[in-house]
Amino acid sequence: MSKKVTIGAKPTAKPAAAVSADNWVENRATAQTAEADNEPMKRLTFDIPESLHRRIKVQCASRGIRMTDELRILLDKHFKEQGSQA
């Protein structure tokens, strides 16, 4: 038994220019950047248990908020600026 395979025409559209990950991170716009008067963002990476990650992800998804936004809010509450502590 033989199968006949047909190959479609070669795509003519040029692919979009590839953007490096570093370039994307440095130049991306987020809702938080607009709220923070365009303050530059820094990346923070840390390890958490998978079960905690799952709980955060599920709760954020149910609220319709991104994990990064939720964690940014929590960190901002915990680490208040020196002048705003009561």
N, CA, C and O of each residue as an XYZ file, in Angstrom:
344
protein
N       0.844     -1.170      0.000
C       0.000      0.000      0.000
C       0.897      1.243      0.000
O       1.828      1.336      0.801
N       0.627      2.169     -0.870
C       1.412      3.402     -0.895
C       0.491      4.596     -0.682
O      -0.660      4.620     -1.118
N       1.033      5.555     -0.012
C       0.275      6.788      0.238
C       0.796      7.871     -0.672
O       1.995      7.970     -0.929
N      -0.112      8.673     -1.149
C       0.281      9.799     -1.988
C       0.279     11.044     -1.111
O      -0.744     11.392     -0.521
N       1.402     11.699     -1.029
C       1.544     12.902     -0.220
C       1.711     14.086     -1.151
O       2.568     14.083     -2.035
N       0.888     15.093     -0.946
C       1.036     16.304     -1.745
C       1.590     17.411     -0.866
O       1.235     17.531      0.306
N       2.434     18.189     -1.431
C       3.052     19.296     -0.717
C       2.489     20.577     -1.293
O       2.477     20.781     -2.507
N       2.023     21.435     -0.406
C       1.432     22.689     -0.833
C       2.474     23.654     -1.374
O       3.676     23.395     -1.323
N       1.987     24.765     -1.891
C       2.875     25.781     -2.451
C       3.709     26.423     -1.346
O       3.284     26.496     -0.193
N       4.866     26.872     -1.704
C       5.765     27.535     -0.763
C       5.149     28.872     -0.346
O       4.712     29.641     -1.203
N       5.108     29.156      0.954
C       4.545     30.437      1.393
C       5.343     31.604      0.824
O       6.572     31.558      0.762
N       4.643     32.634      0.416
C       5.328     33.783     -0.175
C       5.474     34.939      0.804
O       6.306     35.822      0.598
N       4.673     34.943      1.869
C       4.762     36.043      2.835
C       6.047     35.908      3.651
O       6.415     34.818      4.090
N       6.707     37.027      3.837
C       7.921     37.006      4.635
C       7.547     36.962      6.113
O       6.633     37.668      6.538
N       8.244     36.136      6.905
C       7.925     36.077      8.335
C       8.308     37.391      9.026
O       9.204     38.108      8.581
N       7.614     37.680     10.112
C       7.921     38.892     10.878
C       9.337     38.785     11.416
O       9.828     37.689     11.684
N       9.979     39.909     11.569
C      11.343     39.930     12.075
C      11.381     39.331     13.481
O      10.555     39.666     14.330
N      12.325     38.463     13.712
C      12.460     37.836     15.027
C      12.958     38.866     16.041
O      13.853     39.662     15.757
N      12.363     38.829     17.212
C      12.752     39.751     18.274
C      13.405     38.933     19.371
O      12.858     37.918     19.803
N      14.572     39.368     19.822
C      15.240     38.623     20.880
C      14.462     38.775     22.182
O      13.769     39.772     22.385
N      14.578     37.788     23.057
C      13.866     37.812     24.336
C      14.274     39.026     25.160
O      13.422     39.679     25.762
N      15.561     39.334     25.194
C      16.034     40.492     25.968
C      15.444     41.787     25.433
O      15.046     42.655     26.210
N      15.384     41.923     24.118
C      14.830     43.120     23.498
C      13.350     43.258     23.848
O      12.878     44.354     24.148
N      12.614     42.130     23.806
C      11.188     42.161     24.129
C      10.974     42.579     25.579
O      10.114     43.414     25.859
N      11.741     42.013     26.498
C      11.579     42.331     27.920
C      11.863     43.803     28.175
O      11.130     44.456     28.918
N      12.913     44.328     27.572
C      13.288     45.717     27.809
C      12.312     46.706     27.186
O      12.172     47.820     27.690
N      11.637     46.333     26.108
C      10.803     47.279     25.385
C       9.308     47.017     25.489
O       8.522     47.695     24.827
N       8.898     46.054     26.301
C       7.471     45.756     26.394
C       6.757     46.800     27.230
O       7.341     47.408     28.127
N       5.493     46.996     26.924
C       4.672     47.938     27.680
C       3.675     47.137     28.495
O       3.039     46.218     27.979
N       3.537     47.481     29.762
C       2.569     46.809     30.619
C       1.660     47.842     31.254
O       1.961     49.036     31.256
N       0.556     47.377     31.787
C      -0.372     48.281     32.465
C       0.305     48.917     33.672
O       0.079     50.091     33.968
N       1.134     48.144     34.368
C       1.807     48.669     35.556
C       2.784     49.785     35.191
O       2.944     50.734     35.959
N       3.440     49.691     34.036
C       4.393     50.738     33.656
C       3.665     52.057     33.462
O       4.174     53.113     33.839
N       2.483     52.001     32.878
C       1.719     53.225     32.670
C       1.318     53.827     34.010
O       1.338     55.048     34.171
N       0.956     52.986     34.971
C       0.547     53.478     36.279
C       1.724     54.019     37.077
O       1.550     54.916     37.902
N       2.884     53.504     36.850
C       4.059     53.901     37.626
C       4.860     54.995     36.921
O       6.082     55.055     37.062
N       4.191     55.846     36.174
C       4.856     56.954     35.470
C       6.033     56.468     34.638
O       7.094     57.092     34.622
N       5.835     55.347     33.948
C       6.859     54.784     33.061
C       8.173     54.485     33.769
O       9.245     54.608     33.177
N       8.090     54.095     35.028
C       9.292     53.693     35.762
C       9.843     52.423     35.122
O       9.076     51.510     34.815
N      11.146     52.348     34.916
C      11.721     51.145     34.302
C      11.428     49.907     35.153
O      11.382     49.975     36.381
N      11.233     48.781     34.475
C      10.952     47.528     35.162
C      12.221     46.695     35.251
O      13.086     46.773     34.380
N      12.328     45.899     36.306
C      13.429     44.959     36.489
C      12.822     43.576     36.659
O      11.744     43.437     37.237
N      13.501     42.560     36.163
C      13.027     41.188     36.253
C      13.508     40.567     37.557
O      14.656     40.754     37.960
N      12.608     39.820     38.217
C      12.919     39.130     39.469
C      12.521     37.673     39.287
O      11.375     37.381     38.943
N      13.448     36.767     39.511
C      13.175     35.341     39.347
C      13.477     34.628     40.649
O      14.553     34.798     41.223
N      12.529     33.831     41.116
C      12.767     33.037     42.313
C      11.975     31.749     42.233
O      11.015     31.645     41.469
N      12.380     30.766     43.025
C      11.749     29.457     42.996
C      10.716     29.336     44.102
O      10.943     29.766     45.233
N       9.576     28.743     43.762
C       8.531     28.463     44.737
C       8.066     27.028     44.516
O       8.237     26.486     43.424
N       7.478     26.405     45.539
C       6.978     25.038     45.354
C       5.888     24.986     44.289
O       5.134     25.942     44.108
N       5.817     23.870     43.595
C       4.841     23.709     42.515
C       3.416     23.874     43.032
O       2.569     24.445     42.344
N       3.144     23.379     44.239
C       1.787     23.483     44.787
C       1.394     24.945     45.012
O       0.248     25.322     44.763
N       2.333     25.770     45.479
C       2.054     27.192     45.674
C       1.836     27.874     44.329
O       0.922     28.686     44.186
N       2.657     27.556     43.357
C       2.507     28.119     42.012
C       1.130     27.794     41.451
O       0.470     28.654     40.868
N       0.701     26.555     41.628
C      -0.603     26.121     41.129
C      -1.726     26.910     41.798
O      -2.662     27.346     41.128
N      -1.636     27.098     43.141
C      -2.674     27.843     43.860
C      -2.741     29.289     43.390
O      -3.826     29.832     43.185
N      -1.587     29.904     43.221
C      -1.555     31.296     42.744
C      -2.177     31.384     41.352
O      -3.003     32.256     41.081
N      -1.769     30.476     40.483
C      -2.245     30.502     39.100
C      -3.755     30.306     39.011
O      -4.430     31.003     38.253
N      -4.289     29.355     39.788
C      -5.724     29.084     39.762
C      -6.507     30.292     40.267
O      -7.492     30.695     39.649
N      -6.072     30.872     41.388
C      -6.802     32.013     41.941
C      -6.719     33.234     41.031
O      -7.701     33.959     40.877
N      -5.570     33.464     40.433
C      -5.435     34.597     39.515
C      -6.306     34.392     38.279
O      -6.941     35.333     37.804
N      -6.337     33.173     37.759
C      -7.160     32.887     36.587
C      -8.640     33.087     36.904
O      -9.392     33.606     36.079
N      -9.054     32.675     38.102
C     -10.476     32.825     38.453
C     -10.858     34.291     38.611
O     -12.016     34.654     38.402
N      -9.895     35.141     38.979
C     -10.154     36.581     39.112
C      -9.897     37.345     37.824
O     -10.250     38.519     37.706
N      -9.284     36.675     36.865
C      -8.982     37.338     35.598
C      -7.829     38.315     35.692
O      -7.795     39.304     34.960
N      -6.878     38.054     36.588
C      -5.712     38.922     36.751
C      -4.454     38.110     36.459
O      -4.400     36.912     36.735
N      -3.459     38.763     35.907
C      -2.202     38.074     35.623
C      -1.437     37.835     36.917
O      -1.493     38.639     37.848
N      -0.724     36.721     36.959
C       0.053     36.382     38.156
C       1.056     37.482     38.480
O       1.231     37.837     39.645
N       1.710     38.019     37.468
C       2.710     39.046     37.712
C       2.104     40.287     38.359
O       2.704     40.892     39.248
N       0.910     40.659     37.907
C       0.254     41.833     38.493
C      -0.122     41.582     39.950
O       0.073     42.448     40.803
N      -0.659     40.400     40.232
C      -1.050     40.063     41.602
C       0.158     40.038     42.537
O       0.109     40.585     43.638
N       1.235     39.405     42.094
C       2.439     39.332     42.926
C       3.073     40.704     43.106
O       3.604     41.006     44.174
N       3.023     41.531     42.075
C       3.557     42.886     42.183
C       2.789     43.678     43.243
O       3.384     44.423     44.021
N       1.460     43.513     43.269
C       0.624     44.203     44.260
C       0.978     43.736     45.665
O       1.131     44.552     46.575
N       1.108     42.406     45.845
C       1.449     41.863     47.163
C       2.819     42.343     47.633
O       2.980     42.724     48.793
N       3.802     42.325     46.741
C       5.142     42.783     47.114
C       5.149     44.267     47.443
O       5.838     44.701     48.366
N       4.386     45.040     46.693
C       4.321     46.476     46.941
C       3.702     46.766     48.311
O       4.147     47.677     49.009
N       2.678     45.997     48.699
C       2.060     46.163     50.017
C       3.037     45.808     51.128
O       3.107     46.498     52.144
N       3.789     44.733     50.934
C       4.716     44.274     51.975
C       5.935     45.186     52.111
O       6.387     45.454     53.224
N       6.460     45.656     51.002
C       7.655     46.488     50.999
C       7.276     47.931     50.683
O       7.570     48.443     49.603
N       6.620     48.573     51.642
C       6.199     49.967     51.452
C       7.407     50.885     51.410
O       8.457     50.580     51.977
N       7.246     52.007     50.733
C       8.325     52.988     50.699
C       8.528     53.544     52.094
O       7.581     53.596     52.879
N       9.733     53.959     52.419
C      10.079     54.426     53.763
C       9.147     55.547     54.247
O       8.741     55.546     55.409
N       8.812     56.482     53.391
C       7.990     57.625     53.778
C       6.534     57.292     53.980
O       5.802     58.096     54.556
N       6.073     56.108     53.518
C       4.642     55.805     53.590
C       4.302     54.818     54.694
O       3.159     54.369     54.774
N       5.265     54.461     55.553
C       4.970     53.536     56.641
C       4.268     54.260     57.780
O       4.634     55.381     58.133
N       3.260     53.614     58.354
C       2.519     54.239     59.449
C       2.921     53.665     60.775
O       2.397     54.075     61.810
